[in-house]
Amino acid sequence: MAAAAVPRELALFGALLPLGVIAQVRLWALTVENGLAPGYVMGHYILSMILLDAAFALAWCATYEPSERERTDDRAGVWAVRFLLPLGALTFAVVTAVTAAGPHAGGAGTVDLINRLDFRGQRICPGWQTAARQSPSCSWCRCLQS
């Protein structure tokens, strides 16, 4: 009895997950070795998002056959998703930068010097420090206020 062929996208997304976890462990180690440098912290969060996307895509592709679902007639819903997807990605990028701007919980109450995200020695957005201490949902408002 021959094994059923695995669709290419299932094999791709299925391979990305364990490889991504291995990359996540290595990136975490580099982040710690480099004293929570902002670039490594941001990379760690972005890799986490890529892994979440791959997991969702794997679950979606494994649930539905390509010909099983009909195309939707809901144009408003399609355009809402098309509009919100880049907005969500941009928000995630800003929240990642806010997290990299600090403060990091690991350095609280210590004399450790924690690198912060800056550009040529200047804070990119002074409000990010405050936003990082509060909910990430406030990050846009705090950054725009400063």
C-alpha positions, 0 to 999 in steps of 0.5 A: 500500500503506497503512502498518500502524497503530502501536499507541498504546503503542508510539508513546508509549514510542517518543516518550518515549525521544528526548524523555527523552534531550533532557531528560536533557541539559538536566537534566545541564547544569542540575545542573552549572550549579548546582554539583551541587545535591542536587535536580538530582542526584536529578532526574537519577537519577529521570529516568534511571529513568523512561527505563529504564522506558520502554525496557523497556515499549517492548521488552515491548510490541514483543515481544508482541501483547496477545492473544499471551500468556495470563494467568498462573495463578501467583498467588504470582509475581504477588503477589511482583512486586506486593510487590517493585515498590514496595519497589524504587521506595522503595529507588531513591528512598532510594539517590537521596537517599543520592547527593544527600547526597554526597560527589560524586566531582567535589569530592574532593580540591578546595576546592570547596564541594559542597551536601549534602542536608539539612533546615533545616540538619541532616543528614537521616540522618547515616549517608547520608554513609558509605553514599554512600561505600560500596555503595548496597546498604548505604544502608538499613542505614547510615541505620537505624543512625544 
